Amino acid sequence: MATVGVIGGGLAGITAALDLADAGHHVILLESRSRLGGLTNSFQREGLWVDNGQHVFLRCCTSYRQLLERLGVEHQVQLQPQLTITMRSGSSGRGTRIHRTSLPSPLHLGGALLAHRWIPLRERLQAARVALALGRVDRDASETDDVSFGDWLRQQGCSPRAVETLWDLVGLATLNAHADQASLALAATVFQLGLLGDKGGADIGWATVPLQQLHGAAALRALDVAGAEVCTRSRVRAVTRTTSGWRVDLDDTHRTFDRLVVAVPPDIADGLVGSAALRVPADFVNRLGRSPIVNLHVVIDRQVMSEPFLAAVDSPLQWLFDRTTSSGLPCGQYLVASLSAADDLIGCTVAELRTTLLPEFVRILPRMTDATVQDFFVTREPHATFRPAPGTALSRPAARTALPGLAVAGAWTATGWPATMEGAVRSGHAAASALQEHTPARRDEVAA
Ligand SMILES: Cc1cc2nc3c(=O)[nH]c(=O)nc-3n(C[C@H](O)[C@H](O)[C@H](O)COP(=O)(O)OP(=O)(O)OC[C@H]3O[C@@H](n4cnc5c(N)ncnc54)[C@H](O)[C@@H]3O)c2cc1C
């Protein structure tokens, strides 16, 4: 009987473990923390359920949505029937609502672009032409990954204002980088699959329950039903190849496996298996880098925002979300501002962030003027994603490693996607497939 170890219980490890268990393997998942879910997690604070960071997905995230179904939690997310985004300006207080129509792609976004009042009409028409050109970019060509999205937009004639209010609006949230810091290949992936592919591709979805419930707790149940063993509080210290498989050293014991999936962050994977096994440059961890995300959490004594979320223009707040229901707040409103590519903010104290950024909430939400702020706190994820910079593709390993019986997974591996939940799930499927090509499944053996 083949025994497969999966190291890391984020979305990538969960997906790989489920696939391998479903295929009949004896799976043991080792996770260093006390819970599953990895970078998608929640904690309790004064009776509120708080997510470590707001997460959204798009309708085009088909693998992630299938995982939700596999976990039996698809009813715990909300997916817009039709893309609608309310946008508000922090400088003028003006707002607009953009939405897609049911016209075939790319015409479905024509009205939204025309309603994008933050740039002159001439630039909106130009943006339509640029979007079509972006749709034609060969995102799989190696040279495309060497170009910066910002440089490419400038070559197309986009103004700094168009980059800031239009292209970065989507790019920051999906790539966790400004256009100048993002690879054209990754930007083209997001825009081609989300906005320029199927007309519903960019419809936005979000969890209506805490992330821990949506992913970690549901995965524990699903893995149990699938027959997989889950060992939390099990930090893997070393991985060694043996004549018959793999030895995995934990703090005070060791385990042996026939096959292994390593689904941990890049620096940990480097320490456990090394760059040569992954077939990436020796300094791949530095090359991938890290991009932080900061979330500002504000609890107010009354409702000040009617929309489930809105996009902020001319404001450092980027995107605002209403988390009242999912947090369990009985009255008032709980808002979260999700700040991507937050290099300048990650080192700030709560007091500094409150002083500089709380007034920005009032600029976007005038109803907050008379409200009482009952709580203001901050969550910081310094290693939220890798930096999706030009040239990153070379440092992202394929699921199949140089060593037989060893596969790697994680949102940072070569999925073609930026570091997202969709990328993590895809990487988990790829790792499970790579291992199964090495190892016939137990049920396959029985059937044979
Ligand atoms: C604040 C924030 C907001 C985000 N917003 C979005 C969003 O809106 N949409 C989106 O799609 N994506 C978003 N992301 C990205 C998304 O969360 C990640 O890409 C995805 O969850 C990564 O999953 P993973 O399994 O690859 O890695 P991880 O979640 O990092 O999982 C790795 C696991 O390995 C475990 N581990 C590490 N070392 C060891 C060891 N030695 N032994 C055993 N276990 C170990 C870790 O504890 C962890 O559980 C966001 C991320 C953050 C942080």
PDBQT file of the ligand as one rigid body, heavy atoms in Angstrom, charges set to zero:
ROOT
HETATM    1  C1  LIG A 501      -4.216  38.988   3.446  1.00  0.00    +0.000 C 
HETATM    2  C2  LIG A 501      -4.320  38.133   2.207  1.00  0.00    +0.000 A 
HETATM    3  C3  LIG A 501      -5.291  38.406   1.260  1.00  0.00    +0.000 A 
HETATM    4  C4  LIG A 501      -5.399  37.617   0.119  1.00  0.00    +0.000 A 
HETATM    5  N1  LIG A 501      -6.404  37.868  -0.763  1.00  0.00    +0.000 NA
HETATM    6  C5  LIG A 501      -6.632  36.994  -1.749  1.00  0.00    +0.000 A 
HETATM    7  C6  LIG A 501      -7.787  37.140  -2.557  1.00  0.00    +0.000 A 
HETATM    8  O1  LIG A 501      -8.586  38.058  -2.389  1.00  0.00    +0.000 OA
HETATM    9  N2  LIG A 501      -8.002  36.218  -3.533  1.00  0.00    +0.000 N 
HETATM   10  C7  LIG A 501      -7.137  35.167  -3.739  1.00  0.00    +0.000 A 
HETATM   11  O2  LIG A 501      -7.408  34.342  -4.617  1.00  0.00    +0.000 OA
HETATM   12  N3  LIG A 501      -6.020  35.021  -2.998  1.00  0.00    +0.000 NA
HETATM   13  C8  LIG A 501      -5.752  35.892  -2.003  1.00  0.00    +0.000 A 
HETATM   14  N4  LIG A 501      -4.653  35.733  -1.212  1.00  0.00    +0.000 N 
HETATM   15  C9  LIG A 501      -3.668  34.681  -1.554  1.00  0.00    +0.000 C 
HETATM   16  C10 LIG A 501      -4.099  33.305  -1.087  1.00  0.00    +0.000 C 
HETATM   17  O3  LIG A 501      -4.516  33.335   0.269  1.00  0.00    +0.000 OA
HETATM   18  C11 LIG A 501      -2.905  32.351  -1.195  1.00  0.00    +0.000 C 
HETATM   19  O4  LIG A 501      -2.373  32.400  -2.495  1.00  0.00    +0.000 OA
HETATM   20  C12 LIG A 501      -3.244  30.891  -0.894  1.00  0.00    +0.000 C 
HETATM   21  O5  LIG A 501      -4.053  30.766   0.247  1.00  0.00    +0.000 OA
HETATM   22  C13 LIG A 501      -1.924  30.118  -0.698  1.00  0.00    +0.000 C 
HETATM   23  O6  LIG A 501      -2.200  28.771  -0.404  1.00  0.00    +0.000 OA
HETATM   24  P1  LIG A 501      -1.000  27.718  -0.340  1.00  0.00    +0.000 P 
HETATM   25  O7  LIG A 501      -1.567  26.418   0.084  1.00  0.00    +0.000 OA
HETATM   26  O8  LIG A 501      -0.221  27.773  -1.583  1.00  0.00    +0.000 OA
HETATM   27  O9  LIG A 501       0.009  28.281   0.783  1.00  0.00    +0.000 OA
HETATM   28  P2  LIG A 501      -0.196  28.535   2.339  1.00  0.00    +0.000 P 
HETATM   29  O10 LIG A 501      -1.562  29.001   2.609  1.00  0.00    +0.000 OA
HETATM   30  O11 LIG A 501       0.953  29.392   2.755  1.00  0.00    +0.000 OA
HETATM   31  O12 LIG A 501      -0.037  27.087   3.012  1.00  0.00    +0.000 OA
HETATM   32  C14 LIG A 501       1.204  26.546   3.398  1.00  0.00    +0.000 C 
HETATM   33  C15 LIG A 501       0.980  25.735   4.669  1.00  0.00    +0.000 C 
HETATM   34  O13 LIG A 501       2.208  25.098   5.026  1.00  0.00    +0.000 OA
HETATM   35  C16 LIG A 501       2.314  25.108   6.440  1.00  0.00    +0.000 C 
HETATM   36  N5  LIG A 501       3.736  24.908   6.781  1.00  0.00    +0.000 N 
HETATM   37  C17 LIG A 501       4.754  25.782   6.639  1.00  0.00    +0.000 A 
HETATM   38  N6  LIG A 501       5.898  25.220   7.059  1.00  0.00    +0.000 NA
HETATM   39  C18 LIG A 501       5.601  23.977   7.452  1.00  0.00    +0.000 A 
HETATM   40  C19 LIG A 501       6.380  22.893   7.967  1.00  0.00    +0.000 A 
HETATM   41  N7  LIG A 501       7.703  22.997   8.143  1.00  0.00    +0.000 N 
HETATM   42  N8  LIG A 501       5.752  21.741   8.291  1.00  0.00    +0.000 NA
HETATM   43  C20 LIG A 501       4.408  21.609   8.128  1.00  0.00    +0.000 A 
HETATM   44  N9  LIG A 501       3.624  22.603   7.631  1.00  0.00    +0.000 NA
HETATM   45  C21 LIG A 501       4.221  23.762   7.289  1.00  0.00    +0.000 A 
HETATM   46  C22 LIG A 501       1.792  26.492   6.798  1.00  0.00    +0.000 C 
HETATM   47  O14 LIG A 501       1.430  26.581   8.165  1.00  0.00    +0.000 OA
HETATM   48  C23 LIG A 501       0.587  26.605   5.860  1.00  0.00    +0.000 C 
HETATM   49  O15 LIG A 501      -0.582  26.103   6.445  1.00  0.00    +0.000 OA
HETATM   50  C24 LIG A 501      -4.489  36.540  -0.090  1.00  0.00    +0.000 A 
HETATM   51  C25 LIG A 501      -3.504  36.269   0.850  1.00  0.00    +0.000 A 
HETATM   52  C26 LIG A 501      -3.414  37.039   1.993  1.00  0.00    +0.000 A 
HETATM   53  C27 LIG A 501      -2.380  36.707   3.017  1.00  0.00    +0.000 C 
ENDROOT
TORSDOF 0
